Amino acid sequence: NESVTVNGVEIVTNYEIERIQMLFGGKPDAETIGMLKGAGWNWSPRNKAWQRMITDATMRSAMKIANA
């Protein structure tokens, strides 16, 4: 796995489950949750992370949301 932290948000590329995960260290605000849902991110209770399949578009989306 690889990870990078942007503005306090950890973005993890989890190759084992083929997902990019976003870890906020707590519940994101309503605006951020709206952006996540609108961009196709799903909450995983099992992994306690917002996640999507690994693609270039997913990483761009993660960086955009983390920098918002």
PDB file with one MODEL, atoms N, CA, C and O in Angstrom:
MODEL        1
ATOM      1  N   ASN A   1       0.835  -1.192   0.000  1.00  0.00           N
ATOM      2  CA  ASN A   1       0.000   0.000   0.000  1.00  0.00           C
ATOM      3  C   ASN A   1       0.874   1.249   0.000  1.00  0.00           C
ATOM      4  O   ASN A   1       1.986   1.254   0.528  1.00  0.00           O
ATOM      5  N   GLU A   2       0.346   2.294  -0.600  1.00  0.00           N
ATOM      6  CA  GLU A   2       1.022   3.578  -0.617  1.00  0.00           C
ATOM      7  C   GLU A   2       0.076   4.604  -0.019  1.00  0.00           C
ATOM      8  O   GLU A   2      -1.141   4.482  -0.154  1.00  0.00           O
ATOM      9  N   SER A   3       0.634   5.625   0.650  1.00  0.00           N
ATOM     10  CA  SER A   3      -0.233   6.670   1.174  1.00  0.00           C
ATOM     11  C   SER A   3       0.451   8.024   1.087  1.00  0.00           C
ATOM     12  O   SER A   3       1.677   8.139   1.089  1.00  0.00           O
ATOM     13  N   VAL A   4      -0.396   9.046   1.010  1.00  0.00           N
ATOM     14  CA  VAL A   4       0.052  10.431   1.005  1.00  0.00           C
ATOM     15  C   VAL A   4      -0.960  11.212   1.840  1.00  0.00           C
ATOM     16  O   VAL A   4      -2.152  10.905   1.824  1.00  0.00           O
ATOM     17  N   THR A   5      -0.487  12.217   2.564  1.00  0.00           N
ATOM     18  CA  THR A   5      -1.381  13.044   3.366  1.00  0.00           C
ATOM     19  C   THR A   5      -1.460  14.438   2.746  1.00  0.00           C
ATOM     20  O   THR A   5      -0.439  15.085   2.514  1.00  0.00           O
ATOM     21  N   VAL A   6      -2.680  14.886   2.482  1.00  0.00           N
ATOM     22  CA  VAL A   6      -2.921  16.196   1.886  1.00  0.00           C
ATOM     23  C   VAL A   6      -3.907  16.943   2.778  1.00  0.00           C
ATOM     24  O   VAL A   6      -5.048  16.511   2.942  1.00  0.00           O
ATOM     25  N   ASN A   7      -3.471  18.061   3.356  1.00  0.00           N
ATOM     26  CA  ASN A   7      -4.332  18.880   4.225  1.00  0.00           C
ATOM     27  C   ASN A   7      -4.994  18.055   5.332  1.00  0.00           C
ATOM     28  O   ASN A   7      -6.165  18.266   5.648  1.00  0.00           O
ATOM     29  N   GLY A   8      -4.257  17.131   5.912  1.00  0.00           N
ATOM     30  CA  GLY A   8      -4.774  16.313   7.005  1.00  0.00           C
ATOM     31  C   GLY A   8      -5.599  15.112   6.575  1.00  0.00           C
ATOM     32  O   GLY A   8      -6.086  14.364   7.423  1.00  0.00           O
ATOM     33  N   VAL A   9      -5.765  14.916   5.271  1.00  0.00           N
ATOM     34  CA  VAL A   9      -6.524  13.773   4.750  1.00  0.00           C
ATOM     35  C   VAL A   9      -5.526  12.751   4.223  1.00  0.00           C
ATOM     36  O   VAL A   9      -4.713  13.057   3.351  1.00  0.00           O
ATOM     37  N   GLU A  10      -5.593  11.536   4.757  1.00  0.00           N
ATOM     38  CA  GLU A  10      -4.704  10.472   4.277  1.00  0.00           C
ATOM     39  C   GLU A  10      -5.359   9.785   3.082  1.00  0.00           C
ATOM     40  O   GLU A  10      -6.495   9.317   3.164  1.00  0.00           O
ATOM     41  N   ILE A  11      -4.628   9.734   1.975  1.00  0.00           N
ATOM     42  CA  ILE A  11      -5.101   9.071   0.759  1.00  0.00           C
ATOM     43  C   ILE A  11      -4.255   7.816   0.584  1.00  0.00           C
ATOM     44  O   ILE A  11      -3.045   7.896   0.373  1.00  0.00           O
ATOM     45  N   VAL A  12      -4.901   6.659   0.674  1.00  0.00           N
ATOM     46  CA  VAL A  12      -4.210   5.378   0.650  1.00  0.00           C
ATOM     47  C   VAL A  12      -4.561   4.623  -0.619  1.00  0.00           C
ATOM     48  O   VAL A  12      -5.737   4.472  -0.948  1.00  0.00           O
ATOM     49  N   THR A  13      -3.558   4.150  -1.328  1.00  0.00           N
ATOM     50  CA  THR A  13      -3.779   3.237  -2.444  1.00  0.00           C
ATOM     51  C   THR A  13      -3.625   1.840  -1.882  1.00  0.00           C
ATOM     52  O   THR A  13      -2.515   1.403  -1.580  1.00  0.00           O
ATOM     53  N   ASN A  14      -4.744   1.135  -1.741  1.00  0.00           N
ATOM     54  CA  ASN A  14      -4.782  -0.190  -1.133  1.00  0.00           C
ATOM     55  C   ASN A  14      -4.887  -1.228  -2.261  1.00  0.00           C
ATOM     56  O   ASN A  14      -5.974  -1.514  -2.764  1.00  0.00           O
ATOM     57  N   TYR A  15      -3.742  -1.775  -2.638  1.00  0.00           N
ATOM     58  CA  TYR A  15      -3.692  -2.709  -3.763  1.00  0.00           C
ATOM     59  C   TYR A  15      -4.371  -4.040  -3.449  1.00  0.00           C
ATOM     60  O   TYR A  15      -4.842  -4.716  -4.364  1.00  0.00           O
ATOM     61  N   GLU A  16      -4.431  -4.427  -2.180  1.00  0.00           N
ATOM     62  CA  GLU A  16      -5.026  -5.709  -1.800  1.00  0.00           C
ATOM     63  C   GLU A  16      -6.511  -5.769  -2.157  1.00  0.00           C
ATOM     64  O   GLU A  16      -7.011  -6.807  -2.591  1.00  0.00           O
ATOM     65  N   ILE A  17      -7.212  -4.649  -1.970  1.00  0.00           N
ATOM     66  CA  ILE A  17      -8.647  -4.634  -2.271  1.00  0.00           C
ATOM     67  C   ILE A  17      -8.956  -3.760  -3.500  1.00  0.00           C
ATOM     68  O   ILE A  17     -10.119  -3.497  -3.805  1.00  0.00           O
ATOM     69  N   GLU A  18      -7.906  -3.318  -4.196  1.00  0.00           N
ATOM     70  CA  GLU A  18      -8.026  -2.543  -5.430  1.00  0.00           C
ATOM     71  C   GLU A  18      -8.854  -1.276  -5.229  1.00  0.00           C
ATOM     72  O   GLU A  18      -9.739  -0.973  -6.029  1.00  0.00           O
ATOM     73  N   ARG A  19      -8.562  -0.540  -4.159  1.00  0.00           N
ATOM     74  CA  ARG A  19      -9.295   0.682  -3.832  1.00  0.00           C
ATOM     75  C   ARG A  19      -8.326   1.800  -3.447  1.00  0.00           C
ATOM     76  O   ARG A  19      -7.248   1.566  -2.901  1.00  0.00           O
ATOM     77  N   ILE A  20      -8.755   3.026  -3.756  1.00  0.00           N
ATOM     78  CA  ILE A  20      -8.123   4.201  -3.177  1.00  0.00           C
ATOM     79  C   ILE A  20      -9.039   4.622  -2.042  1.00  0.00           C
ATOM     80  O   ILE A  20     -10.251   4.743  -2.223  1.00  0.00           O
ATOM     81  N   GLN A  21      -8.456   4.844  -0.874  1.00  0.00           N
ATOM     82  CA  GLN A  21      -9.236   5.156   0.315  1.00  0.00           C
ATOM     83  C   GLN A  21      -8.855   6.534   0.841  1.00  0.00           C
ATOM     84  O   GLN A  21      -7.693   6.935   0.784  1.00  0.00           O
ATOM     85  N   MET A  22      -9.847   7.248   1.353  1.00  0.00           N
ATOM     86  CA  MET A  22      -9.625   8.545   1.980  1.00  0.00           C
ATOM     87  C   MET A  22      -9.980   8.429   3.459  1.00  0.00           C
ATOM     88  O   MET A  22     -11.083   8.017   3.816  1.00  0.00           O
ATOM     89  N   LEU A  23      -9.028   8.800   4.309  1.00  0.00           N
ATOM     90  CA  LEU A  23      -9.202   8.727   5.757  1.00  0.00           C
ATOM     91  C   LEU A  23      -9.127  10.148   6.317  1.00  0.00           C
ATOM     92  O   LEU A  23      -8.115  10.832   6.164  1.00  0.00           O
ATOM     93  N   PHE A  24     -10.199  10.580   6.960  1.00  0.00           N
ATOM     94  CA  PHE A  24     -10.303  11.957   7.431  1.00  0.00           C
ATOM     95  C   PHE A  24      -9.979  12.133   8.911  1.00  0.00           C
ATOM     96  O   PHE A  24      -9.871  13.270   9.372  1.00  0.00           O
ATOM     97  N   GLY A  25      -9.822  11.066   9.663  1.00  0.00           N
ATOM     98  CA  GLY A  25      -9.534  11.195  11.090  1.00  0.00           C
ATOM     99  C   GLY A  25     -10.751  11.640  11.890  1.00  0.00           C
ATOM    100  O   GLY A  25     -10.612  12.128  13.011  1.00  0.00           O
ATOM    101  N   GLY A  26     -11.911  11.479  11.335  1.00  0.00           N
ATOM    102  CA  GLY A  26     -13.176  11.878  11.947  1.00  0.00           C
ATOM    103  C   GLY A  26     -14.197  12.029  10.844  1.00  0.00           C
ATOM    104  O   GLY A  26     -13.884  11.840   9.668  1.00  0.00           O
ATOM    105  N   LYS A  27     -15.411  12.368  11.215  1.00  0.00           N
ATOM    106  CA  LYS A  27     -16.454  12.519  10.202  1.00  0.00           C
ATOM    107  C   LYS A  27     -16.254  13.839   9.454  1.00  0.00           C
ATOM    108  O   LYS A  27     -16.161  14.897  10.077  1.00  0.00           O
ATOM    109  N   PRO A  28     -16.187  13.780   8.121  1.00  0.00           N
ATOM    110  CA  PRO A  28     -16.061  15.013   7.346  1.00  0.00           C
ATOM    111  C   PRO A  28     -17.327  15.871   7.473  1.00  0.00           C
ATOM    112  O   PRO A  28     -18.397  15.369   7.817  1.00  0.00           O
ATOM    113  N   ASP A  29     -17.187  17.165   7.193  1.00  0.00           N
ATOM    114  CA  ASP A  29     -18.357  18.048   7.252  1.00  0.00           C
ATOM    115  C   ASP A  29     -19.333  17.711   6.115  1.00  0.00           C
ATOM    116  O   ASP A  29     -19.002  16.975   5.186  1.00  0.00           O
ATOM    117  N   ALA A  30     -20.528  18.264   6.218  1.00  0.00           N
ATOM    118  CA  ALA A  30     -21.598  17.939   5.267  1.00  0.00           C
ATOM    119  C   ALA A  30     -21.199  18.296   3.833  1.00  0.00           C
ATOM    120  O   ALA A  30     -21.528  17.556   2.906  1.00  0.00           O
ATOM    121  N   GLU A  31     -20.505  19.403   3.637  1.00  0.00           N
ATOM    122  CA  GLU A  31     -20.092  19.806   2.289  1.00  0.00           C
ATOM    123  C   GLU A  31     -19.134  18.783   1.684  1.00  0.00           C
ATOM    124  O   GLU A  31     -19.253  18.425   0.513  1.00  0.00           O
ATOM    125  N   THR A  32     -18.182  18.317   2.496  1.00  0.00           N
ATOM    126  CA  THR A  32     -17.217  17.322   2.023  1.00  0.00           C
ATOM    127  C   THR A  32     -17.909  16.001   1.711  1.00  0.00           C
ATOM    128  O   THR A  32     -17.610  15.364   0.701  1.00  0.00           O
ATOM    129  N   ILE A  33     -18.827  15.590   2.572  1.00  0.00           N
ATOM    130  CA  ILE A  33     -19.575  14.354   2.320  1.00  0.00           C
ATOM    131  C   ILE A  33     -20.352  14.471   1.012  1.00  0.00           C
ATOM    132  O   ILE A  33     -20.417  13.511   0.244  1.00  0.00           O
ATOM    133  N   GLY A  34     -20.938  15.629   0.754  1.00  0.00           N
ATOM    134  CA  GLY A  34     -21.647  15.859  -0.494  1.00  0.00           C
ATOM    135  C   GLY A  34     -20.724  15.731  -1.699  1.00  0.00           C
ATOM    136  O   GLY A  34     -21.101  15.153  -2.719  1.00  0.00           O
ATOM    137  N   MET A  35     -19.502  16.276  -1.577  1.00  0.00           N
ATOM    138  CA  MET A  35     -18.535  16.155  -2.669  1.00  0.00           C
ATOM    139  C   MET A  35     -18.133  14.702  -2.877  1.00  0.00           C
ATOM    140  O   MET A  35     -18.021  14.245  -4.015  1.00  0.00           O
ATOM    141  N   LEU A  36     -17.914  13.972  -1.785  1.00  0.00           N
ATOM    142  CA  LEU A  36     -17.540  12.560  -1.885  1.00  0.00           C
ATOM    143  C   LEU A  36     -18.624  11.755  -2.598  1.00  0.00           C
ATOM    144  O   LEU A  36     -18.339  11.015  -3.540  1.00  0.00           O
ATOM    145  N   LYS A  37     -19.865  11.904  -2.143  1.00  0.00           N
ATOM    146  CA  LYS A  37     -20.968  11.158  -2.746  1.00  0.00           C
ATOM    147  C   LYS A  37     -21.163  11.555  -4.203  1.00  0.00           C
ATOM    148  O   LYS A  37     -21.412  10.697  -5.050  1.00  0.00           O
ATOM    149  N   GLY A  38     -21.052  12.847  -4.506  1.00  0.00           N
ATOM    150  CA  GLY A  38     -21.234  13.329  -5.864  1.00  0.00           C
ATOM    151  C   GLY A  38     -20.160  12.833  -6.821  1.00  0.00           C
ATOM    152  O   GLY A  38     -20.383  12.746  -8.029  1.00  0.00           O
ATOM    153  N   ALA A  39     -18.980  12.505  -6.265  1.00  0.00           N
ATOM    154  CA  ALA A  39     -17.868  12.025  -7.087  1.00  0.00           C
ATOM    155  C   ALA A  39     -17.787  10.492  -7.101  1.00  0.00           C
ATOM    156  O   ALA A  39     -16.821   9.932  -7.618  1.00  0.00           O
ATOM    157  N   GLY A  40     -18.788   9.817  -6.539  1.00  0.00           N
ATOM    158  CA  GLY A  40     -18.834   8.359  -6.610  1.00  0.00           C
ATOM    159  C   GLY A  40     -18.077   7.626  -5.515  1.00  0.00           C
ATOM    160  O   GLY A  40     -17.839   6.424  -5.635  1.00  0.00           O
ATOM    161  N   TRP A  41     -17.692   8.325  -4.447  1.00  0.00           N
ATOM    162  CA  TRP A  41     -17.026   7.667  -3.324  1.00  0.00           C
ATOM    163  C   TRP A  41     -18.070   6.988  -2.453  1.00  0.00           C
ATOM    164  O   TRP A  41     -19.185   7.491  -2.309  1.00  0.00           O
ATOM    165  N   ASN A  42     -17.716   5.852  -1.872  1.00  0.00           N
ATOM    166  CA  ASN A  42     -18.616   5.106  -0.985  1.00  0.00           C
ATOM    167  C   ASN A  42     -17.964   4.933   0.370  1.00  0.00           C
ATOM    168  O   ASN A  42     -16.755   4.720   0.466  1.00  0.00           O
ATOM    169  N   TRP A  43     -18.779   5.027   1.434  1.00  0.00           N
ATOM    170  CA  TRP A  43     -18.288   4.806   2.784  1.00  0.00           C
ATOM    171  C   TRP A  43     -18.220   3.308   3.035  1.00  0.00           C
ATOM    172  O   TRP A  43     -19.185   2.586   2.786  1.00  0.00           O
ATOM    173  N   SER A  44     -17.069   2.838   3.532  1.00  0.00           N
ATOM    174  CA  SER A  44     -16.895   1.428   3.878  1.00  0.00           C
ATOM    175  C   SER A  44     -16.807   1.307   5.395  1.00  0.00           C
ATOM    176  O   SER A  44     -15.774   1.634   5.979  1.00  0.00           O
ATOM    177  N   PRO A  45     -17.885   0.838   6.047  1.00  0.00           N
ATOM    178  CA  PRO A  45     -17.820   0.657   7.501  1.00  0.00           C
ATOM    179  C   PRO A  45     -16.728  -0.336   7.904  1.00  0.00           C
ATOM    180  O   PRO A  45     -16.093  -0.172   8.945  1.00  0.00           O
ATOM    181  N   ARG A  46     -16.509  -1.361   7.083  1.00  0.00           N
ATOM    182  CA  ARG A  46     -15.495  -2.366   7.389  1.00  0.00           C
ATOM    183  C   ARG A  46     -14.095  -1.747   7.438  1.00  0.00           C
ATOM    184  O   ARG A  46     -13.305  -2.043   8.334  1.00  0.00           O
ATOM    185  N   ASN A  47     -13.801  -0.880   6.456  1.00  0.00           N
ATOM    186  CA  ASN A  47     -12.471  -0.268   6.373  1.00  0.00           C
ATOM    187  C   ASN A  47     -12.399   1.098   7.026  1.00  0.00           C
ATOM    188  O   ASN A  47     -11.320   1.681   7.137  1.00  0.00           O
ATOM    189  N   LYS A  48     -13.559   1.620   7.467  1.00  0.00           N
ATOM    190  CA  LYS A  48     -13.642   2.944   8.081  1.00  0.00           C
ATOM    191  C   LYS A  48     -12.986   3.998   7.196  1.00  0.00           C
ATOM    192  O   LYS A  48     -12.191   4.820   7.654  1.00  0.00           O
ATOM    193  N   ALA A  49     -13.349   3.948   5.894  1.00  0.00           N
ATOM    194  CA  ALA A  49     -12.763   4.860   4.917  1.00  0.00           C
ATOM    195  C   ALA A  49     -13.742   5.094   3.778  1.00  0.00           C
ATOM    196  O   ALA A  49     -14.583   4.246   3.480  1.00  0.00           O
ATOM    197  N   TRP A  50     -13.622   6.257   3.146  1.00  0.00           N
ATOM    198  CA  TRP A  50     -14.300   6.516   1.888  1.00  0.00           C
ATOM    199  C   TRP A  50     -13.436   5.901   0.811  1.00  0.00           C
ATOM    200  O   TRP A  50     -12.218   6.073   0.843  1.00  0.00           O
ATOM    201  N   GLN A  51     -14.020   5.187  -0.148  1.00  0.00           N
ATOM    202  CA  GLN A  51     -13.189   4.486  -1.126  1.00  0.00           C
ATOM    203  C   GLN A  51     -13.853   4.368  -2.492  1.00  0.00           C
ATOM    204  O   GLN A  51     -15.074   4.436  -2.634  1.00  0.00           O
ATOM    205  N   ARG A  52     -12.980   4.186  -3.499  1.00  0.00           N
ATOM    206  CA  ARG A  52     -13.367   3.935  -4.897  1.00  0.00           C
ATOM    207  C   ARG A  52     -12.335   3.004  -5.496  1.00  0.00           C
ATOM    208  O   ARG A  52     -11.246   2.825  -4.949  1.00  0.00           O
ATOM    209  N   MET A  53     -12.694   2.403  -6.644  1.00  0.00           N
ATOM    210  CA  MET A  53     -11.740   1.562  -7.387  1.00  0.00           C
ATOM    211  C   MET A  53     -10.519   2.393  -7.776  1.00  0.00           C
ATOM    212  O   MET A  53     -10.617   3.606  -7.966  1.00  0.00           O
ATOM    213  N   ILE A  54      -9.369   1.730  -7.892  1.00  0.00           N
ATOM    214  CA  ILE A  54      -8.141   2.417  -8.285  1.00  0.00           C
ATOM    215  C   ILE A  54      -8.198   2.774  -9.771  1.00  0.00           C
ATOM    216  O   ILE A  54      -8.258   1.897 -10.633  1.00  0.00           O
ATOM    217  N   THR A  55      -8.177   4.082 -10.051  1.00  0.00           N
ATOM    218  CA  THR A  55      -8.039   4.592 -11.415  1.00  0.00           C
ATOM    219  C   THR A  55      -7.330   5.941 -11.320  1.00  0.00           C
ATOM    220  O   THR A  55      -7.217   6.510 -10.235  1.00  0.00           O
ATOM    221  N   ASP A  56      -6.860   6.445 -12.442  1.00  0.00           N
ATOM    222  CA  ASP A  56      -6.263   7.780 -12.454  1.00  0.00           C
ATOM    223  C   ASP A  56      -7.303   8.826 -12.059  1.00  0.00           C
ATOM    224  O   ASP A  56      -6.994   9.771 -11.333  1.00  0.00           O
ATOM    225  N   ALA A  57      -8.537   8.654 -12.539  1.00  0.00           N
ATOM    226  CA  ALA A  57      -9.614   9.597 -12.215  1.00  0.00           C
ATOM    227  C   ALA A  57      -9.903   9.606 -10.712  1.00  0.00           C
ATOM    228  O   ALA A  57     -10.210  10.653 -10.143  1.00  0.00           O
ATOM    229  N   THR A  58      -9.805   8.453 -10.079  1.00  0.00           N
ATOM    230  CA  THR A  58     -10.054   8.378  -8.641  1.00  0.00           C
ATOM    231  C   THR A  58      -8.996   9.167  -7.881  1.00  0.00           C
ATOM    232  O   THR A  58      -9.326   9.888  -6.939  1.00  0.00           O
ATOM    233  N   MET A  59      -7.742   9.046  -8.269  1.00  0.00           N
ATOM    234  CA  MET A  59      -6.686   9.789  -7.582  1.00  0.00           C
ATOM    235  C   MET A  59      -6.862  11.296  -7.802  1.00  0.00           C
ATOM    236  O   MET A  59      -6.658  12.081  -6.876  1.00  0.00           O
ATOM    237  N   ARG A  60      -7.236  11.702  -9.010  1.00  0.00           N
ATOM    238  CA  ARG A  60      -7.487  13.128  -9.264  1.00  0.00           C
ATOM    239  C   ARG A  60      -8.642  13.626  -8.393  1.00  0.00           C
ATOM    240  O   ARG A  60      -8.577  14.724  -7.841  1.00  0.00           O
ATOM    241  N   SER A  61      -9.698  12.816  -8.270  1.00  0.00           N
ATOM    242  CA  SER A  61     -10.842  13.165  -7.442  1.00  0.00           C
ATOM    243  C   SER A  61     -10.429  13.299  -5.975  1.00  0.00           C
ATOM    244  O   SER A  61     -10.837  14.244  -5.300  1.00  0.00           O
ATOM    245  N   ALA A  62      -9.634  12.371  -5.489  1.00  0.00           N
ATOM    246  CA  ALA A  62      -9.166  12.411  -4.109  1.00  0.00           C
ATOM    247  C   ALA A  62      -8.365  13.679  -3.834  1.00  0.00           C
ATOM    248  O   ALA A  62      -8.555  14.320  -2.800  1.00  0.00           O
ATOM    249  N   MET A  63      -7.480  14.042  -4.741  1.00  0.00           N
ATOM    250  CA  MET A  63      -6.658  15.235  -4.563  1.00  0.00           C
ATOM    251  C   MET A  63      -7.530  16.491  -4.594  1.00  0.00           C
ATOM    252  O   MET A  63      -7.307  17.418  -3.816  1.00  0.00           O
ATOM    253  N   LYS A  64      -8.518  16.524  -5.485  1.00  0.00           N
ATOM    254  CA  LYS A  64      -9.421  17.669  -5.581  1.00  0.00           C
ATOM    255  C   LYS A  64     -10.202  17.848  -4.280  1.00  0.00           C
ATOM    256  O   LYS A  64     -10.316  18.962  -3.769  1.00  0.00           O
ATOM    257  N   ILE A  65     -10.739  16.752  -3.749  1.00  0.00           N
ATOM    258  CA  ILE A  65     -11.529  16.818  -2.510  1.00  0.00           C
ATOM    259  C   ILE A  65     -10.638  17.199  -1.328  1.00  0.00           C
ATOM    260  O   ILE A  65     -11.036  18.016  -0.497  1.00  0.00           O
ATOM    261  N   ALA A  66      -9.446  16.622  -1.242  1.00  0.00           N
ATOM    262  CA  ALA A  66      -8.534  16.918  -0.128  1.00  0.00           C
ATOM    263  C   ALA A  66      -8.077  18.369  -0.156  1.00  0.00           C
ATOM    264  O   ALA A  66      -7.811  18.956   0.893  1.00  0.00           O
ATOM    265  N   ASN A  67      -7.983  18.949  -1.339  1.00  0.00           N
ATOM    266  CA  ASN A  67      -7.545  20.338  -1.462  1.00  0.00           C
ATOM    267  C   ASN A  67      -8.681  21.350  -1.386  1.00  0.00           C
ATOM    268  O   ASN A  67      -8.436  22.556  -1.423  1.00  0.00           O
ATOM    269  N   ALA A  68      -9.928  20.872  -1.279  1.00  0.00           N
ATOM    270  CA  ALA A  68     -11.087  21.790  -1.241  1.00  0.00           C
ATOM    271  C   ALA A  68     -11.186  22.482   0.101  1.00  0.00           C
ATOM    272  O   ALA A  68     -12.094  23.285   0.316  1.00  0.00           O
TER     273      ALA A  68
ENDMDL
END
